Amino acid sequence: MEFNDLKIFQSVATHGSVSKAALELNYVQSNVTARIKLLEKELQTPLFYRHKRGMILNTEGKRLLKHSREILSRMDEMKLAFQDKSNPSGVLKIGIVETVIALPDILSSYHSKYPNVELSLKAGVTDLLLQKVIDMKLDGAFVTGPIRHPLLEQVEVIQEKLVLVTKGDTFSMEDITTRPLLLYNKGCGYRGRLESWMKVEGIVPKQIMEFGTFGTIIGSVAAGIGITIIPESAVTDLVANDTVYCHDLPEPYREITTIFIRRKDSYLTSTLQCFIDEIVARTELEQVQEP
């Protein structure tokens, strides 16, 4: 079995198509098909359900996909281990929740120091990003914490205040029963905090409208469509212009911590170590500047 066969297998599994995998890898389709058949012969088991529209992993294929990801990830780690530690390079895959106010400063400082590193950013909700780090699809991620998981370690980035945001300057708990809640998809840490509070208070929302981006949510709130929950720092400018208004949540639901997570058993490359160093340096600077 060759490492390249595992890369071909992963591509076919991801796309569910030999033709799309061939296009991605710049191979002819017959070569991709032949390598998959050779892999199945060597493992003595089919790996896909084949149908007219493509290919779907069977149970054995899913097992191999998990192992192949780990094997190829270790290969990448081995290569990175021999890079120049004083001059990191390569691709750093980072997950983000969209409202991390500290992120631009961290990215700007890191990029200016290590221009040879290509930053690849993936936005999503906390639960999704957490799973991608566990599956080693991301090198690390900014998520809502704290997180307790045996495979993960975390660095605190910033503590913030969660607020309810409306178009009007008045708010009562009854508003949640008469106006839609505009929230991120399930798995969002902010949404989870709001749902915990509503459960304790026995509040049943009128309607929950799910959105994928901060811009869409806050724009809809400003248009008077409904209410959302978000870190106060994310709407400072809009509040200053009286575009939206913030309303406090009760303790202990108002405090939120953003953390950076990584899989603790994965090789800590110099590229990622330098990124974590930037996070720690910024956090320490913020603490010094606090009155």
C-alpha positions as CSV (number, residue, x, y, z in Angstrom):
1,M,0.0,0.0,0.0
2,E,1.3,3.4,-1.0
3,F,0.6,6.7,0.8
4,N,-0.5,8.1,-2.5
5,D,-3.2,5.5,-2.7
6,L,-4.6,6.8,0.6
7,K,-4.7,10.3,-0.8
8,I,-6.6,9.1,-3.8
9,F,-9.0,7.1,-1.6
10,Q,-9.6,10.2,0.6
11,S,-10.4,12.4,-2.4
12,V,-12.9,9.9,-3.8
13,A,-14.5,9.5,-0.4
14,T,-14.7,13.3,0.0
15,H,-16.2,13.9,-3.4
16,G,-18.2,10.7,-3.8
17,S,-17.0,10.7,-7.4
18,V,-14.0,9.3,-9.3
19,S,-14.2,12.0,-11.9
20,K,-14.1,14.8,-9.3
21,A,-11.3,13.2,-7.5
22,A,-9.3,12.8,-10.7
23,L,-9.9,16.5,-11.4
24,E,-8.7,17.6,-8.0
25,L,-5.6,15.4,-8.1
26,N,-4.9,16.1,-11.8
27,Y,-5.1,12.3,-12.7
28,V,-6.9,10.5,-15.4
29,Q,-10.0,8.8,-14.2
30,S,-8.8,5.3,-15.2
31,N,-5.8,5.7,-12.9
32,V,-8.0,6.7,-10.0
33,T,-10.3,3.8,-10.6
34,A,-7.4,1.4,-10.9
35,R,-5.8,2.6,-7.6
36,I,-9.1,2.2,-5.7
37,K,-9.5,-1.3,-7.1
38,L,-6.0,-2.2,-6.1
39,L,-6.5,-0.9,-2.6
40,E,-9.7,-2.9,-2.3
41,K,-7.9,-6.0,-3.5
42,E,-5.0,-5.5,-1.1
43,L,-7.4,-5.0,1.8
44,Q,-9.6,-7.9,0.6
45,T,-12.8,-5.9,0.9
46,P,-15.0,-3.4,-1.0
47,L,-14.7,0.1,0.3
48,F,-17.6,1.8,-1.6
49,Y,-21.2,1.3,-2.6
50,R,-21.2,2.1,-6.3
51,H,-24.2,3.7,-8.0
52,K,-25.0,5.7,-11.2
53,R,-24.4,9.0,-9.5
54,G,-21.1,8.2,-7.8
55,M,-19.7,6.3,-4.9
56,I,-20.6,6.2,-1.2
57,L,-18.3,4.8,1.6
58,N,-19.5,1.5,3.1
59,T,-18.7,0.5,6.7
60,E,-15.2,-0.8,5.8
61,G,-14.6,2.4,3.8
62,K,-15.5,4.5,6.8
63,R,-13.0,2.6,8.9
64,L,-10.3,3.1,6.4
65,L,-11.1,6.8,6.0
66,K,-10.5,7.3,9.8
67,H,-7.2,5.4,9.7
68,S,-6.0,7.1,6.5
69,R,-6.6,10.5,8.0
70,E,-4.5,9.6,11.0
71,I,-1.7,8.1,8.8
72,L,-1.5,11.1,6.4
73,S,-1.7,13.5,9.3
74,R,1.3,11.9,11.0
75,M,3.2,12.0,7.7
76,D,2.5,15.8,7.4
77,E,3.6,16.2,11.0
78,M,6.9,14.3,10.3
79,K,7.7,16.7,7.4
80,L,6.9,19.8,9.4
81,A,9.1,18.5,12.3
82,F,12.1,19.0,10.1
83,Q,11.3,22.5,8.9
84,D,13.3,25.6,10.0
85,K,11.7,26.3,13.4
86,S,12.9,29.9,13.3
87,N,11.1,30.5,10.0
88,P,7.7,28.6,10.0
89,S,6.0,28.0,6.6
90,G,3.2,26.0,5.1
91,V,-0.5,26.1,5.7
92,L,-2.1,26.7,9.1
93,K,-5.7,25.7,9.2
94,I,-7.6,27.6,11.9
95,G,-11.3,27.5,12.8
96,I,-13.1,30.6,14.0
97,V,-16.4,31.7,15.5
98,E,-17.2,34.9,13.6
99,T,-17.3,37.3,16.6
100,V,-13.9,36.9,18.1
101,I,-12.9,40.5,18.5
102,A,-9.2,39.6,19.3
103,L,-8.8,37.7,16.0
104,P,-7.8,40.5,13.6
105,D,-4.9,41.7,15.9
106,I,-3.7,38.2,16.3
107,L,-3.8,37.4,12.6
108,S,-2.2,40.7,11.6
109,S,0.7,40.3,14.1
110,Y,1.3,36.7,13.2
111,H,1.2,37.4,9.4
112,S,3.7,40.2,9.7
113,K,6.1,38.0,11.6
114,Y,5.7,34.9,9.6
115,P,4.8,35.8,6.0
116,N,5.6,32.3,4.7
117,V,2.7,30.8,6.5
118,E,-0.5,30.6,4.6
119,L,-3.5,31.0,7.0
120,S,-6.6,29.1,6.1
121,L,-9.7,30.2,8.1
122,K,-12.8,28.1,8.5
123,A,-15.8,29.8,10.1
124,G,-18.4,27.8,12.1
125,V,-20.2,27.2,15.3
126,T,-18.3,25.8,18.4
127,D,-19.5,22.2,18.2
128,L,-18.6,21.9,14.5
129,L,-15.2,23.4,15.0
130,L,-14.5,21.3,18.0
131,Q,-15.2,18.1,16.1
132,K,-13.0,19.2,13.2
133,V,-10.1,19.7,15.6
134,I,-10.7,16.3,17.1
135,D,-10.8,14.8,13.6
136,M,-7.6,16.6,12.7
137,K,-9.2,18.5,9.9
138,L,-8.1,21.8,11.6
139,D,-4.9,22.6,13.4
140,G,-6.8,24.5,16.0
141,A,-9.8,26.7,16.5
142,F,-11.2,29.7,18.4
143,V,-14.4,28.5,20.2
144,T,-16.7,29.3,23.1
145,G,-15.3,27.7,26.2
146,P,-14.5,26.2,28.5
147,I,-14.2,22.8,26.8
148,R,-13.6,19.6,28.7
149,H,-12.4,16.9,26.4
150,P,-9.5,14.3,27.0
151,L,-8.1,14.9,23.5
152,L,-8.0,18.7,23.7
153,E,-6.0,21.4,25.4
154,Q,-7.0,25.0,25.5
155,V,-5.6,28.5,25.8
156,E,-7.8,31.3,27.1
157,V,-8.1,34.2,24.6
158,I,-10.6,36.7,25.9
159,Q,-13.5,37.0,28.4
160,E,-16.5,39.0,27.1
161,K,-20.0,40.0,28.1
162,L,-22.9,38.4,26.3
163,V,-25.9,40.7,25.7
164,L,-29.3,40.5,24.1
165,V,-29.5,42.8,21.1
166,T,-32.7,44.5,19.8
167,K,-33.6,47.3,17.5
168,G,-35.5,49.1,20.3
169,D,-34.1,50.5,23.5
170,T,-36.5,48.6,25.7
171,F,-36.7,44.9,26.4
172,S,-38.5,42.4,28.7
173,M,-38.4,38.6,28.9
174,E,-41.9,38.5,27.4
175,D,-40.5,39.9,24.2
176,I,-38.9,36.5,23.6
177,T,-42.4,35.0,23.5
178,T,-43.7,37.5,21.0
179,R,-40.7,38.2,18.7
180,P,-38.4,35.8,16.7
181,L,-35.0,34.9,18.0
182,L,-32.3,35.2,15.3
183,L,-29.5,32.8,16.2
184,Y,-26.6,30.9,14.8
185,N,-27.2,27.2,13.9
186,K,-27.3,24.6,16.6
187,G,-23.9,24.1,18.3
188,C,-23.2,27.8,18.8
189,G,-21.9,28.6,22.3
190,Y,-23.9,31.9,22.5
191,R,-27.1,30.1,21.6
192,G,-26.4,27.4,24.1
193,R,-26.1,30.0,26.9
194,L,-29.3,31.7,25.9
195,E,-31.2,28.3,25.7
196,S,-29.9,27.4,29.2
197,W,-31.3,30.6,30.6
198,M,-34.6,30.2,28.9
199,K,-34.9,26.7,30.1
200,V,-34.3,27.8,33.7
201,E,-36.8,30.6,33.4
202,G,-39.4,28.5,31.6
203,I,-39.4,30.7,28.6
204,V,-40.7,29.3,25.3
205,P,-39.6,31.4,22.4
206,K,-42.1,32.4,19.7
207,Q,-39.8,31.3,16.9
208,I,-36.1,30.6,16.3
209,M,-34.7,31.7,12.9
210,E,-31.3,30.2,12.1
211,F,-28.5,32.0,10.3
212,G,-25.0,31.2,9.3
213,T,-23.3,34.6,9.4
214,F,-23.0,37.4,11.9
215,G,-23.7,40.0,9.2
216,T,-27.0,38.5,8.3
217,I,-28.1,38.1,12.0
218,I,-27.2,41.7,13.1
219,G,-28.6,43.2,9.8
220,S,-31.9,41.4,10.5
221,V,-31.9,42.7,14.1
222,A,-31.3,46.2,12.9
223,A,-34.2,45.8,10.5
224,G,-36.5,45.0,13.4
225,I,-37.1,41.4,12.5
226,G,-36.1,39.9,15.9
227,I,-33.7,39.5,18.9
228,T,-30.3,38.0,19.1
229,I,-27.5,37.2,21.6
230,I,-24.0,38.2,20.8
231,P,-20.8,39.5,22.6
232,E,-21.2,43.2,23.4
233,S,-17.9,44.0,21.8
234,A,-19.2,42.8,18.4
235,V,-21.8,45.6,18.2
236,T,-20.0,48.5,19.9
237,D,-20.2,50.7,16.8
238,L,-23.8,49.9,16.0
239,V,-24.8,50.8,19.6
240,A,-22.9,54.0,19.4
241,N,-24.9,55.0,16.4
242,D,-28.2,53.9,18.0
243,T,-28.7,51.3,15.3
244,V,-29.2,48.6,17.9
245,Y,-29.5,48.4,21.7
246,C,-27.9,45.9,24.2
247,H,-29.7,44.4,27.2
248,D,-28.0,42.5,30.0
249,L,-28.4,38.9,30.7
250,P,-28.5,37.7,34.3
251,E,-25.6,36.0,36.0
252,P,-24.2,33.4,35.3
253,Y,-25.2,33.5,31.7
254,R,-23.7,36.8,30.7
255,E,-20.0,35.9,30.9
256,I,-18.5,34.1,27.9
257,T,-14.9,33.0,27.3
258,T,-13.3,32.5,24.0
259,I,-10.6,29.8,23.9
260,F,-8.2,28.4,21.4
261,I,-8.1,24.6,21.2
262,R,-5.8,22.1,19.7
263,R,-5.6,18.3,19.8
264,K,-3.0,17.6,22.5
265,D,-1.7,14.4,21.1
266,S,-0.9,15.9,17.7
267,Y,2.6,17.1,16.9
268,L,3.0,20.7,17.8
269,T,4.6,22.3,14.8
270,S,6.6,25.4,15.0
271,T,3.9,27.0,12.8
272,L,1.2,26.4,15.3
273,Q,3.5,27.0,18.3
274,C,4.2,30.5,17.0
275,F,0.5,31.1,16.5
276,I,-0.2,30.1,20.1
277,D,2.6,32.3,21.3
278,E,0.9,35.3,19.6
279,I,-2.4,34.4,21.4
280,V,-0.6,34.3,24.8
281,A,1.3,37.5,24.1
282,R,-1.9,39.4,23.2
283,T,-3.7,38.0,26.3
284,E,-0.9,39.1,28.5
285,L,-0.8,42.6,26.9
286,E,-4.6,43.0,27.5
287,Q,-4.2,42.1,31.1
288,V,-1.4,44.7,31.6
289,Q,-3.5,47.4,29.9
290,E,-6.6,46.7,32.1
291,P,-7.2,49.4,34.7
